[in-house]
Amino acid sequence: MATRVEVLGVHPVAAAEPVHLIEMVIEGNAVELDFGQVTQEDVTQPRENWQVAYEEQVLDEANDSVRFACFFHYLSFEKPLLTPLGIVQLPQPTPMPTHLQHIHYDPP
C-alpha cells in the first residue's frame, strides 16, 4: 500500500499566539512521516524558519493506518501543508470536537 496523509480536521486552540490542532490520518507506513518536516511555505523567511508541526500524538492505530494530532502555529489556510509524503490541502477550521478535547496545549 502506498503511504499517504490526509488532514481530517483543523481546530483553533485558545492561546496567546495563533495555534491550531491538526488531526490527520496516515495510511501505509506511518514511520515515514517526520513531523519536523510537516510545514508551510513562508516566502518572507528562509526554509529553516518556517513553522512546523510539533507535539504529535497517536490517537488511533488500525491495520495500515494511524491517526495523529499535532499542533501548528500561525497556520495559513490559503496554503497547503508540505509533508515528506506530499502536499496536503487544509480544510477550513472547525470547533474542537469532543474526541480531541483531552489534548492540552502547552506553549513552547
Gaussian input, Z-matrix of N, CA and C with variables (Angstrom, degrees):
# hf/3-21g

backbone

0 1
 N
 C     1     B1
 C     2     B2     1     A1
 N     3     B3     2     A2     1     D1
 C     4     B4     3     A3     2     D2
 C     5     B5     4     A4     3     D3
 N     6     B6     5     A5     4     D4
 C     7     B7     6     A6     5     D5
 C     8     B8     7     A7     6     D6
 N     9     B9     8     A8     7     D7
 C    10    B10     9     A9     8     D8
 C    11    B11    10    A10     9     D9
 N    12    B12    11    A11    10    D10
 C    13    B13    12    A12    11    D11
 C    14    B14    13    A13    12    D12
 N    15    B15    14    A14    13    D13
 C    16    B16    15    A15    14    D14
 C    17    B17    16    A16    15    D15
 N    18    B18    17    A17    16    D16
 C    19    B19    18    A18    17    D17
 C    20    B20    19    A19    18    D18
 N    21    B21    20    A20    19    D19
 C    22    B22    21    A21    20    D20
 C    23    B23    22    A22    21    D21
 N    24    B24    23    A23    22    D22
 C    25    B25    24    A24    23    D23
 C    26    B26    25    A25    24    D24
 N    27    B27    26    A26    25    D25
 C    28    B28    27    A27    26    D26
 C    29    B29    28    A28    27    D27
 N    30    B30    29    A29    28    D28
 C    31    B31    30    A30    29    D29
 C    32    B32    31    A31    30    D30
 N    33    B33    32    A32    31    D31
 C    34    B34    33    A33    32    D32
 C    35    B35    34    A34    33    D33
 N    36    B36    35    A35    34    D34
 C    37    B37    36    A36    35    D35
 C    38    B38    37    A37    36    D36
 N    39    B39    38    A38    37    D37
 C    40    B40    39    A39    38    D38
 C    41    B41    40    A40    39    D39
 N    42    B42    41    A41    40    D40
 C    43    B43    42    A42    41    D41
 C    44    B44    43    A43    42    D42
 N    45    B45    44    A44    43    D43
 C    46    B46    45    A45    44    D44
 C    47    B47    46    A46    45    D45
 N    48    B48    47    A47    46    D46
 C    49    B49    48    A48    47    D47
 C    50    B50    49    A49    48    D48
 N    51    B51    50    A50    49    D49
 C    52    B52    51    A51    50    D50
 C    53    B53    52    A52    51    D51
 N    54    B54    53    A53    52    D52
 C    55    B55    54    A54    53    D53
 C    56    B56    55    A55    54    D54
 N    57    B57    56    A56    55    D55
 C    58    B58    57    A57    56    D56
 C    59    B59    58    A58    57    D57
 N    60    B60    59    A59    58    D58
 C    61    B61    60    A60    59    D59
 C    62    B62    61    A61    60    D60
 N    63    B63    62    A62    61    D61
 C    64    B64    63    A63    62    D62
 C    65    B65    64    A64    63    D63
 N    66    B66    65    A65    64    D64
 C    67    B67    66    A66    65    D65
 C    68    B68    67    A67    66    D66
 N    69    B69    68    A68    67    D67
 C    70    B70    69    A69    68    D68
 C    71    B71    70    A70    69    D69
 N    72    B72    71    A71    70    D70
 C    73    B73    72    A72    71    D71
 C    74    B74    73    A73    72    D72
 N    75    B75    74    A74    73    D73
 C    76    B76    75    A75    74    D74
 C    77    B77    76    A76    75    D75
 N    78    B78    77    A77    76    D76
 C    79    B79    78    A78    77    D77
 C    80    B80    79    A79    78    D78
 N    81    B81    80    A80    79    D79
 C    82    B82    81    A81    80    D80
 C    83    B83    82    A82    81    D81
 N    84    B84    83    A83    82    D82
 C    85    B85    84    A84    83    D83
 C    86    B86    85    A85    84    D84
 N    87    B87    86    A86    85    D85
 C    88    B88    87    A87    86    D86
 C    89    B89    88    A88    87    D87
 N    90    B90    89    A89    88    D88
 C    91    B91    90    A90    89    D89
 C    92    B92    91    A91    90    D90
 N    93    B93    92    A92    91    D91
 C    94    B94    93    A93    92    D92
 C    95    B95    94    A94    93    D93
 N    96    B96    95    A95    94    D94
 C    97    B97    96    A96    95    D95
 C    98    B98    97    A97    96    D96
 N    99    B99    98    A98    97    D97
 C   100   B100    99    A99    98    D98
 C   101   B101   100   A100    99    D99
 N   102   B102   101   A101   100   D100
 C   103   B103   102   A102   101   D101
 C   104   B104   103   A103   102   D102
 N   105   B105   104   A104   103   D103
 C   106   B106   105   A105   104   D104
 C   107   B107   106   A106   105   D105
 N   108   B108   107   A107   106   D106
 C   109   B109   108   A108   107   D107
 C   110   B110   109   A109   108   D108
 N   111   B111   110   A110   109   D109
 C   112   B112   111   A111   110   D110
 C   113   B113   112   A112   111   D111
 N   114   B114   113   A113   112   D112
 C   115   B115   114   A114   113   D113
 C   116   B116   115   A115   114   D114
 N   117   B117   116   A116   115   D115
 C   118   B118   117   A117   116   D116
 C   119   B119   118   A118   117   D117
 N   120   B120   119   A119   118   D118
 C   121   B121   120   A120   119   D119
 C   122   B122   121   A121   120   D120
 N   123   B123   122   A122   121   D121
 C   124   B124   123   A123   122   D122
 C   125   B125   124   A124   123   D123
 N   126   B126   125   A125   124   D124
 C   127   B127   126   A126   125   D125
 C   128   B128   127   A127   126   D126
 N   129   B129   128   A128   127   D127
 C   130   B130   129   A129   128   D128
 C   131   B131   130   A130   129   D129
 N   132   B132   131   A131   130   D130
 C   133   B133   132   A132   131   D131
 C   134   B134   133   A133   132   D132
 N   135   B135   134   A134   133   D133
 C   136   B136   135   A135   134   D134
 C   137   B137   136   A136   135   D135
 N   138   B138   137   A137   136   D136
 C   139   B139   138   A138   137   D137
 C   140   B140   139   A139   138   D138
 N   141   B141   140   A140   139   D139
 C   142   B142   141   A141   140   D140
 C   143   B143   142   A142   141   D141
 N   144   B144   143   A143   142   D142
 C   145   B145   144   A144   143   D143
 C   146   B146   145   A145   144   D144
 N   147   B147   146   A146   145   D145
 C   148   B148   147   A147   146   D146
 C   149   B149   148   A148   147   D147
 N   150   B150   149   A149   148   D148
 C   151   B151   150   A150   149   D149
 C   152   B152   151   A151   150   D150
 N   153   B153   152   A152   151   D151
 C   154   B154   153   A153   152   D152
 C   155   B155   154   A154   153   D153
 N   156   B156   155   A155   154   D154
 C   157   B157   156   A156   155   D155
 C   158   B158   157   A157   156   D156
 N   159   B159   158   A158   157   D157
 C   160   B160   159   A159   158   D158
 C   161   B161   160   A160   159   D159
 N   162   B162   161   A161   160   D160
 C   163   B163   162   A162   161   D161
 C   164   B164   163   A163   162   D162
 N   165   B165   164   A164   163   D163
 C   166   B166   165   A165   164   D164
 C   167   B167   166   A166   165   D165
 N   168   B168   167   A167   166   D166
 C   169   B169   168   A168   167   D167
 C   170   B170   169   A169   168   D168
 N   171   B171   170   A170   169   D169
 C   172   B172   171   A171   170   D170
 C   173   B173   172   A172   171   D171
 N   174   B174   173   A173   172   D172
 C   175   B175   174   A174   173   D173
 C   176   B176   175   A175   174   D174
 N   177   B177   176   A176   175   D175
 C   178   B178   177   A177   176   D176
 C   179   B179   178   A178   177   D177
 N   180   B180   179   A179   178   D178
 C   181   B181   180   A180   179   D179
 C   182   B182   181   A181   180   D180
 N   183   B183   182   A182   181   D181
 C   184   B184   183   A183   182   D182
 C   185   B185   184   A184   183   D183
 N   186   B186   185   A185   184   D184
 C   187   B187   186   A186   185   D185
 C   188   B188   187   A187   186   D186
 N   189   B189   188   A188   187   D187
 C   190   B190   189   A189   188   D188
 C   191   B191   190   A190   189   D189
 N   192   B192   191   A191   190   D190
 C   193   B193   192   A192   191   D191
 C   194   B194   193   A193   192   D192
 N   195   B195   194   A194   193   D193
 C   196   B196   195   A195   194   D194
 C   197   B197   196   A196   195   D195
 N   198   B198   197   A197   196   D196
 C   199   B199   198   A198   197   D197
 C   200   B200   199   A199   198   D198
 N   201   B201   200   A200   199   D199
 C   202   B202   201   A201   200   D200
 C   203   B203   202   A202   201   D201
 N   204   B204   203   A203   202   D202
 C   205   B205   204   A204   203   D203
 C   206   B206   205   A205   204   D204
 N   207   B207   206   A206   205   D205
 C   208   B208   207   A207   206   D206
 C   209   B209   208   A208   207   D207
 N   210   B210   209   A209   208   D208
 C   211   B211   210   A210   209   D209
 C   212   B212   211   A211   210   D210
 N   213   B213   212   A212   211   D211
 C   214   B214   213   A213   212   D212
 C   215   B215   214   A214   213   D213
 N   216   B216   215   A215   214   D214
 C   217   B217   216   A216   215   D215
 C   218   B218   217   A217   216   D216
 N   219   B219   218   A218   217   D217
 C   220   B220   219   A219   218   D218
 C   221   B221   220   A220   219   D219
 N   222   B222   221   A221   220   D220
 C   223   B223   222   A222   221   D221
 C   224   B224   223   A223   222   D222
 N   225   B225   224   A224   223   D223
 C   226   B226   225   A225   224   D224
 C   227   B227   226   A226   225   D225
 N   228   B228   227   A227   226   D226
 C   229   B229   228   A228   227   D227
 C   230   B230   229   A229   228   D228
 N   231   B231   230   A230   229   D229
 C   232   B232   231   A231   230   D230
 C   233   B233   232   A232   231   D231
 N   234   B234   233   A233   232   D232
 C   235   B235   234   A234   233   D233
 C   236   B236   235   A235   234   D234
 N   237   B237   236   A236   235   D235
 C   238   B238   237   A237   236   D236
 C   239   B239   238   A238   237   D237
 N   240   B240   239   A239   238   D238
 C   241   B241   240   A240   239   D239
 C   242   B242   241   A241   240   D240
 N   243   B243   242   A242   241   D241
 C   244   B244   243   A243   242   D242
 C   245   B245   244   A244   243   D243
 N   246   B246   245   A245   244   D244
 C   247   B247   246   A246   245   D245
 C   248   B248   247   A247   246   D246
 N   249   B249   248   A248   247   D247
 C   250   B250   249   A249   248   D248
 C   251   B251   250   A250   249   D249
 N   252   B252   251   A251   250   D250
 C   253   B253   252   A252   251   D251
 C   254   B254   253   A253   252   D252
 N   255   B255   254   A254   253   D253
 C   256   B256   255   A255   254   D254
 C   257   B257   256   A256   255   D255
 N   258   B258   257   A257   256   D256
 C   259   B259   258   A258   257   D257
 C   260   B260   259   A259   258   D258
 N   261   B261   260   A260   259   D259
 C   262   B262   261   A261   260   D260
 C   263   B263   262   A262   261   D261
 N   264   B264   263   A263   262   D262
 C   265   B265   264   A264   263   D263
 C   266   B266   265   A265   264   D264
 N   267   B267   266   A266   265   D265
 C   268   B268   267   A267   266   D266
 C   269   B269   268   A268   267   D267
 N   270   B270   269   A269   268   D268
 C   271   B271   270   A270   269   D269
 C   272   B272   271   A271   270   D270
 N   273   B273   272   A272   271   D271
 C   274   B274   273   A273   272   D272
 C   275   B275   274   A274   273   D273
 N   276   B276   275   A275   274   D274
 C   277   B277   276   A276   275   D275
 C   278   B278   277   A277   276   D276
 N   279   B279   278   A278   277   D277
 C   280   B280   279   A279   278   D278
 C   281   B281   280   A280   279   D279
 N   282   B282   281   A281   280   D280
 C   283   B283   282   A282   281   D281
 C   284   B284   283   A283   282   D282
 N   285   B285   284   A284   283   D283
 C   286   B286   285   A285   284   D284
 C   287   B287   286   A286   285   D285
 N   288   B288   287   A287   286   D286
 C   289   B289   288   A288   287   D287
 C   290   B290   289   A289   288   D288
 N   291   B291   290   A290   289   D289
 C   292   B292   291   A291   290   D290
 C   293   B293   292   A292   291   D291
 N   294   B294   293   A293   292   D292
 C   295   B295   294   A294   293   D293
 C   296   B296   295   A295   294   D294
 N   297   B297   296   A296   295   D295
 C   298   B298   297   A297   296   D296
 C   299   B299   298   A298   297   D297
 N   300   B300   299   A299   298   D298
 C   301   B301   300   A300   299   D299
 C   302   B302   301   A301   300   D300
 N   303   B303   302   A302   301   D301
 C   304   B304   303   A303   302   D302
 C   305   B305   304   A304   303   D303
 N   306   B306   305   A305   304   D304
 C   307   B307   306   A306   305   D305
 C   308   B308   307   A307   306   D306
 N   309   B309   308   A308   307   D307
 C   310   B310   309   A309   308   D308
 C   311   B311   310   A310   309   D309
 N   312   B312   311   A311   310   D310
 C   313   B313   312   A312   311   D311
 C   314   B314   313   A313   312   D312
 N   315   B315   314   A314   313   D313
 C   316   B316   315   A315   314   D314
 C   317   B317   316   A316   315   D315
 N   318   B318   317   A317   316   D316
 C   319   B319   318   A318   317   D317
 C   320   B320   319   A319   318   D318
 N   321   B321   320   A320   319   D319
 C   322   B322   321   A321   320   D320
 C   323   B323   322   A322   321   D321

   B1=1.4452
   B2=1.5244
   B3=1.2951
   B4=1.4566
   B5=1.5273
   B6=1.3107
   B7=1.4519
   B8=1.5175
   B9=1.3411
   B10=1.4657
   B11=1.5133
   B12=1.3218
   B13=1.4555
   B14=1.5214
   B15=1.3350
   B16=1.4601
   B17=1.5244
   B18=1.3260
   B19=1.4557
   B20=1.5242
   B21=1.3283
   B22=1.4578
   B23=1.5188
   B24=1.3259
   B25=1.4556
   B26=1.5094
   B27=1.3259
   B28=1.4610
   B29=1.5232
   B30=1.3422
   B31=1.4561
   B32=1.5286
   B33=1.3453
   B34=1.4656
   B35=1.5285
   B36=1.3270
   B37=1.4567
   B38=1.5263
   B39=1.3132
   B40=1.4593
   B41=1.5241
   B42=1.3320
   B43=1.4564
   B44=1.5263
   B45=1.3239
   B46=1.4643
   B47=1.5301
   B48=1.3348
   B49=1.4609
   B50=1.5257
   B51=1.3433
   B52=1.4701
   B53=1.5341
   B54=1.3231
   B55=1.4652
   B56=1.5261
   B57=1.3364
   B58=1.4582
   B59=1.5274
   B60=1.3136
   B61=1.4570
   B62=1.5233
   B63=1.3126
   B64=1.4581
   B65=1.5265
   B66=1.3283
   B67=1.4611
   B68=1.5147
   B69=1.3246
   B70=1.4634
   B71=1.5118
   B72=1.3171
   B73=1.4556
   B74=1.5311
   B75=1.3128
   B76=1.4580
   B77=1.5145
   B78=1.3193
   B79=1.4581
   B80=1.5129
   B81=1.3079
   B82=1.4552
   B83=1.5219
   B84=1.3092
   B85=1.4553
   B86=1.5254
   B87=1.3301
   B88=1.4659
   B89=1.5251
   B90=1.3168
   B91=1.4635
   B92=1.5272
   B93=1.3274
   B94=1.4596
   B95=1.5188
   B96=1.3259
   B97=1.4551
   B98=1.5202
   B99=1.3242
   B100=1.4587
   B101=1.5267
   B102=1.3357
   B103=1.4571
   B104=1.5221
   B105=1.2985
   B106=1.4662
   B107=1.5224
   B108=1.3322
   B109=1.4613
   B110=1.5316
   B111=1.3271
   B112=1.4701
   B113=1.5198
   B114=1.3232
   B115=1.4553
   B116=1.5203
   B117=1.3165
   B118=1.4640
   B119=1.5178
   B120=1.3125
   B121=1.4545
   B122=1.5269
   B123=1.3214
   B124=1.4584
   B125=1.5207
   B126=1.3275
   B127=1.4697
   B128=1.5225
   B129=1.3347
   B130=1.4644
   B131=1.5282
   B132=1.3332
   B133=1.4624
   B134=1.5241
   B135=1.3358
   B136=1.4718
   B137=1.5267
   B138=1.3216
   B139=1.4730
   B140=1.5266
   B141=1.3070
   B142=1.4652
   B143=1.5383
   B144=1.3265
   B145=1.4641
   B146=1.5309
   B147=1.3247
   B148=1.4603
   B149=1.5297
   B150=1.3235
   B151=1.4632
   B152=1.5286
   B153=1.3260
   B154=1.4651
   B155=1.5259
   B156=1.3228
   B157=1.4606
   B158=1.5251
   B159=1.3333
   B160=1.4627
   B161=1.5270
   B162=1.3258
   B163=1.4657
   B164=1.5297
   B165=1.3360
   B166=1.4615
   B167=1.5250
   B168=1.3207
   B169=1.4606
   B170=1.5196
   B171=1.3154
   B172=1.4608
   B173=1.5228
   B174=1.3239
   B175=1.4661
   B176=1.5186
   B177=1.3495
   B178=1.4530
   B179=1.5211
   B180=1.3110
   B181=1.4628
   B182=1.5146
   B183=1.3277
   B184=1.4599
   B185=1.5165
   B186=1.3221
   B187=1.4705
   B188=1.5205
   B189=1.3179
   B190=1.4656
   B191=1.5192
   B192=1.3455
   B193=1.4607
   B194=1.5285
   B195=1.3289
   B196=1.4553
   B197=1.5227
   B198=1.3253
   B199=1.4624
   B200=1.5167
   B201=1.3378
   B202=1.4554
   B203=1.5184
   B204=1.3223
   B205=1.4564
   B206=1.5199
   B207=1.3178
   B208=1.4618
   B209=1.5245
   B210=1.3104
   B211=1.4581
   B212=1.5211
   B213=1.3327
   B214=1.4639
   B215=1.5252
   B216=1.3343
   B217=1.4695
   B218=1.5203
   B219=1.3236
   B220=1.4654
   B221=1.5288
   B222=1.3013
   B223=1.4586
   B224=1.5244
   B225=1.3185
   B226=1.4629
   B227=1.5266
   B228=1.3284
   B229=1.4619
   B230=1.5198
   B231=1.3145
   B232=1.4616
   B233=1.5197
   B234=1.3382
   B235=1.4657
   B236=1.5274
   B237=1.3405
   B238=1.4708
   B239=1.5230
   B240=1.3296
   B241=1.4550
   B242=1.5179
   B243=1.3025
   B244=1.4644
   B245=1.5189
   B246=1.3340
   B247=1.4635
   B248=1.5219
   B249=1.3307
   B250=1.4612
   B251=1.5324
   B252=1.3461
   B253=1.4623
   B254=1.5309
   B255=1.3175
   B256=1.4511
   B257=1.5168
   B258=1.3113
   B259=1.4607
   B260=1.5218
   B261=1.3278
   B262=1.4572
   B263=1.5318
   B264=1.3204
   B265=1.4669
   B266=1.5248
   B267=1.3175
   B268=1.4586
   B269=1.5242
   B270=1.3176
   B271=1.4656
   B272=1.5302
   B273=1.3090
   B274=1.4621
   B275=1.5265
   B276=1.3349
   B277=1.4670
   B278=1.5268
   B279=1.3090
   B280=1.4631
   B281=1.5280
   B282=1.3329
   B283=1.4695
   B284=1.5274
   B285=1.3193
   B286=1.4642
   B287=1.5324
   B288=1.3360
   B289=1.4673
   B290=1.5282
   B291=1.2985
   B292=1.4632
   B293=1.5306
   B294=1.3301
   B295=1.4734
   B296=1.5283
   B297=1.3472
   B298=1.4695
   B299=1.5255
   B300=1.3088
   B301=1.4632
   B302=1.5253
   B303=1.3117
   B304=1.4717
   B305=1.5268
   B306=1.3158
   B307=1.4770
   B308=1.5255
   B309=1.3152
   B310=1.4550
   B311=1.5199
   B312=1.3045
   B313=1.4624
   B314=1.5218
   B315=1.3207
   B316=1.4623
   B317=1.5195
   B318=1.3380
   B319=1.4726
   B320=1.5211
   B321=1.3299
   B322=1.4731
   B323=1.5129
   A1=109.50
   A2=117.49
   A3=122.31
   A4=108.88
   A5=116.17
   A6=120.56
   A7=109.50
   A8=115.57
   A9=120.58
   A10=108.87
   A11=115.49
   A12=121.83
   A13=109.00
   A14=116.12
   A15=122.07
   A16=108.54
   A17=116.72
   A18=121.04
   A19=108.01
   A20=116.13
   A21=122.02
   A22=112.08
   A23=116.45
   A24=120.42
   A25=111.59
   A26=114.68
   A27=122.41
   A28=106.50
   A29=115.80
   A30=119.87
   A31=110.67
   A32=117.30
   A33=119.33
   A34=111.01
   A35=114.18
   A36=122.39
   A37=107.33
   A38=117.65
   A39=121.56
   A40=108.59
   A41=116.21
   A42=121.34
   A43=109.46
   A44=116.48
   A45=121.80
   A46=111.34
   A47=117.41
   A48=123.08
   A49=108.41
   A50=118.00
   A51=119.12
   A52=110.87
   A53=115.74
   A54=121.17
   A55=108.17
   A56=115.02
   A57=121.81
   A58=109.71
   A59=114.99
   A60=121.55
   A61=106.48
   A62=116.20
   A63=121.72
   A64=108.22
   A65=116.18
   A66=121.45
   A67=107.49
   A68=116.76
   A69=120.40
   A70=110.62
   A71=114.73
   A72=120.85
   A73=107.77
   A74=114.30
   A75=121.04
   A76=106.85
   A77=115.55
   A78=121.10
   A79=107.76
   A80=116.17
   A81=120.72
   A82=108.88
   A83=117.45
   A84=122.89
   A85=110.74
   A86=116.74
   A87=121.52
   A88=112.17
   A89=117.85
   A90=121.21
   A91=110.50
   A92=116.87
   A93=121.27
   A94=113.47
   A95=119.09
   A96=120.76
   A97=111.15
   A98=115.89
   A99=123.49
   A100=106.27
   A101=117.53
   A102=121.03
   A103=112.06
   A104=118.23
   A105=121.40
   A106=112.25
   A107=117.11
   A108=122.46
   A109=112.02
   A110=117.67
   A111=122.05
   A112=106.07
   A113=116.79
   A114=121.21
   A115=111.11
   A116=115.69
   A117=122.84
   A118=107.68
   A119=114.99
   A120=119.96
   A121=110.13
   A122=115.95
   A123=123.01
   A124=106.53
   A125=116.26
   A126=120.94
   A127=112.38
   A128=117.76
   A129=120.43
   A130=112.31
   A131=117.00
   A132=121.45
   A133=111.06
   A134=117.17
   A135=118.38
   A136=108.76
   A137=116.33
   A138=121.38
   A139=113.01
   A140=118.58
   A141=120.13
   A142=112.50
   A143=118.13
   A144=121.93
   A145=113.25
   A146=118.00
   A147=120.39
   A148=109.47
   A149=115.12
   A150=120.23
   A151=109.47
   A152=116.41
   A153=121.48
   A154=109.21
   A155=115.61
   A156=121.47
   A157=108.77
   A158=115.96
   A159=119.02
   A160=110.23
   A161=114.88
   A162=123.98
   A163=111.91
   A164=115.02
   A165=119.10
   A166=110.11
   A167=114.42
   A168=121.72
   A169=109.38
   A170=116.32
   A171=120.86
   A172=107.76
   A173=116.16
   A174=121.74
   A175=112.04
   A176=115.40
   A177=119.67
   A178=109.07
   A179=116.30
   A180=121.91
   A181=108.05
   A182=116.47
   A183=121.08
   A184=108.87
   A185=116.20
   A186=122.18
   A187=110.40
   A188=117.16
   A189=121.53
   A190=112.92
   A191=118.09
   A192=119.02
   A193=110.12
   A194=113.66
   A195=121.31
   A196=107.16
   A197=115.71
   A198=121.29
   A199=107.47
   A200=115.90
   A201=123.41
   A202=110.40
   A203=115.66
   A204=122.85
   A205=106.43
   A206=116.19
   A207=121.27
   A208=108.27
   A209=115.74
   A210=121.41
   A211=110.26
   A212=115.38
   A213=120.92
   A214=107.82
   A215=116.68
   A216=122.39
   A217=111.06
   A218=115.61
   A219=123.75
   A220=112.35
   A221=116.61
   A222=122.91
   A223=109.68
   A224=116.59
   A225=122.31
   A226=108.45
   A227=116.69
   A228=120.02
   A229=112.17
   A230=116.94
   A231=121.12
   A232=111.87
   A233=116.75
   A234=121.21
   A235=109.60
   A236=116.69
   A237=119.19
   A238=110.75
   A239=115.04
   A240=119.92
   A241=107.83
   A242=116.10
   A243=122.19
   A244=106.19
   A245=116.59
   A246=121.16
   A247=109.00
   A248=117.09
   A249=119.50
   A250=112.45
   A251=116.82
   A252=121.26
   A253=111.88
   A254=117.33
   A255=121.25
   A256=112.72
   A257=114.43
   A258=122.49
   A259=108.57
   A260=116.32
   A261=121.45
   A262=108.78
   A263=116.47
   A264=121.50
   A265=109.86
   A266=115.05
   A267=120.93
   A268=110.87
   A269=117.39
   A270=119.25
   A271=108.51
   A272=116.82
   A273=120.46
   A274=109.10
   A275=117.04
   A276=119.38
   A277=112.06
   A278=114.31
   A279=121.98
   A280=107.76
   A281=117.67
   A282=119.37
   A283=110.85
   A284=114.75
   A285=121.61
   A286=109.89
   A287=117.83
   A288=119.50
   A289=111.10
   A290=115.45
   A291=122.05
   A292=111.86
   A293=117.27
   A294=119.67
   A295=113.58
   A296=117.90
   A297=120.83
   A298=112.71
   A299=118.28
   A300=121.14
   A301=113.43
   A302=117.84
   A303=120.69
   A304=112.37
   A305=117.48
   A306=121.40
   A307=108.40
   A308=116.27
   A309=121.40
   A310=111.07
   A311=114.99
   A312=122.52
   A313=109.22
   A314=115.68
   A315=122.38
   A316=107.15
   A317=118.05
   A318=119.44
   A319=111.47
   A320=116.32
   A321=118.95
   A322=112.40
   D1=132.25
   D2=177.32
   D3=-70.32
   D4=144.46
   D5=179.39
   D6=-84.35
   D7=133.61
   D8=176.99
   D9=-144.27
   D10=157.11
   D11=179.17
   D12=-124.95
   D13=141.64
   D14=178.51
   D15=-136.66
   D16=135.10
   D17=174.88
   D18=-85.61
   D19=122.53
   D20=-179.01
   D21=-88.29
   D22=-30.38
   D23=-178.90
   D24=-171.02
   D25=155.71
   D26=177.98
   D27=-132.42
   D28=128.34
   D29=-170.69
   D30=-133.46
   D31=125.73
   D32=179.06
   D33=-65.45
   D34=147.99
   D35=179.54
   D36=-118.19
   D37=137.84
   D38=176.22
   D39=-70.97
   D40=115.41
   D41=-177.68
   D42=-160.52
   D43=165.24
   D44=179.54
   D45=-66.89
   D46=-31.01
   D47=177.76
   D48=-113.51
   D49=155.95
   D50=177.79
   D51=-64.27
   D52=123.09
   D53=178.79
   D54=-146.95
   D55=144.55
   D56=179.18
   D57=-128.29
   D58=150.70
   D59=170.56
   D60=-96.91
   D61=125.24
   D62=-179.48
   D63=-107.55
   D64=127.26
   D65=174.84
   D66=-104.12
   D67=128.30
   D68=-178.68
   D69=-140.67
   D70=158.94
   D71=175.67
   D72=-122.23
   D73=139.74
   D74=176.03
   D75=-116.84
   D76=122.57
   D77=177.62
   D78=-105.28
   D79=132.42
   D80=-176.52
   D81=105.59
   D82=-138.62
   D83=-175.38
   D84=-89.34
   D85=93.77
   D86=-178.12
   D87=-65.12
   D88=-20.75
   D89=179.00
   D90=-61.99
   D91=-24.09
   D92=-178.44
   D93=-69.73
   D94=-15.94
   D95=-175.54
   D96=-92.73
   D97=114.75
   D98=173.97
   D99=-96.21
   D100=109.09
   D101=-176.16
   D102=-63.26
   D103=-22.82
   D104=174.60
   D105=-68.05
   D106=-10.17
   D107=177.28
   D108=-106.26
   D109=2.59
   D110=175.37
   D111=-86.94
   D112=112.67
   D113=-168.95
   D114=-147.24
   D115=-179.33
   D116=171.01
   D117=-134.13
   D118=143.59
   D119=178.09
   D120=-65.80
   D121=139.11
   D122=172.87
   D123=-134.15
   D124=101.86
   D125=-173.97
   D126=-65.76
   D127=-13.18
   D128=179.41
   D129=-87.91
   D130=-4.36
   D131=-175.25
   D132=-132.00
   D133=152.07
   D134=169.68
   D135=-68.43
   D136=154.28
   D137=-174.42
   D138=-52.93
   D139=-37.01
   D140=-178.21
   D141=-66.42
   D142=-11.63
   D143=177.17
   D144=-100.74
   D145=-1.62
   D146=-179.99
   D147=-66.57
   D148=148.86
   D149=175.30
   D150=-65.16
   D151=149.02
   D152=176.84
   D153=-135.00
   D154=157.93
   D155=175.48
   D156=-68.29
   D157=148.26
   D158=178.98
   D159=-153.25
   D160=170.49
   D161=-176.90
   D162=51.43
   D163=45.80
   D164=179.18
   D165=-67.12
   D166=144.09
   D167=-179.97
   D168=-135.42
   D169=136.22
   D170=175.41
   D171=-76.41
   D172=127.85
   D173=178.15
   D174=-99.39
   D175=-34.46
   D176=-174.96
   D177=-164.32
   D178=142.49
   D179=174.55
   D180=-128.12
   D181=130.37
   D182=178.93
   D183=-150.14
   D184=125.50
   D185=179.21
   D186=48.64
   D187=-116.53
   D188=-177.31
   D189=-103.75
   D190=29.00
   D191=177.85
   D192=-137.60
   D193=150.20
   D194=177.84
   D195=-133.25
   D196=132.25
   D197=177.91
   D198=-103.76
   D199=129.31
   D200=-177.46
   D201=-122.71
   D202=162.39
   D203=165.44
   D204=-130.36
   D205=145.28
   D206=177.42
   D207=-149.85
   D208=161.62
   D209=177.87
   D210=-100.08
   D211=154.10
   D212=179.32
   D213=-150.40
   D214=123.98
   D215=177.67
   D216=-86.51
   D217=147.97
   D218=173.23
   D219=52.09
   D220=45.19
   D221=-179.90
   D222=-68.72
   D223=134.97
   D224=176.90
   D225=-106.74
   D226=123.84
   D227=-179.70
   D228=-82.18
   D229=-3.93
   D230=176.06
   D231=-87.83
   D232=-9.44
   D233=-177.42
   D234=-122.76
   D235=147.85
   D236=175.53
   D237=-78.37
   D238=166.77
   D239=168.62
   D240=-81.73
   D241=140.77
   D242=174.17
   D243=-103.00
   D244=124.16
   D245=-178.88
   D246=-130.23
   D247=161.59
   D248=174.52
   D249=-61.41
   D250=-16.47
   D251=-178.78
   D252=-99.65
   D253=3.86
   D254=178.28
   D255=125.45
   D256=-179.33
   D257=-179.72
   D258=-84.42
   D259=135.23
   D260=-176.81
   D261=-126.81
   D262=124.40
   D263=177.28
   D264=-76.09
   D265=148.61
   D266=179.71
   D267=-100.77
   D268=136.09
   D269=170.98
   D270=-77.05
   D271=166.04
   D272=175.95
   D273=-67.41
   D274=150.36
   D275=-178.46
   D276=-66.42
   D277=148.51
   D278=176.20
   D279=-134.12
   D280=160.38
   D281=177.70
   D282=-59.16
   D283=155.62
   D284=-179.37
   D285=-60.51
   D286=121.27
   D287=177.69
   D288=-73.38
   D289=158.18
   D290=-177.64
   D291=-55.46
   D292=-40.83
   D293=-175.08
   D294=-70.04
   D295=-6.66
   D296=177.62
   D297=-113.55
   D298=-2.00
   D299=-174.69
   D300=-67.85
   D301=-13.62
   D302=177.60
   D303=-79.19
   D304=-10.88
   D305=-178.60
   D306=-86.08
   D307=120.40
   D308=-176.51
   D309=-103.79
   D310=139.72
   D311=179.03
   D312=-91.29
   D313=129.01
   D314=171.60
   D315=-117.82
   D316=118.55
   D317=-179.28
   D318=-56.37
   D319=144.18
   D320=178.75
   D321=-68.39

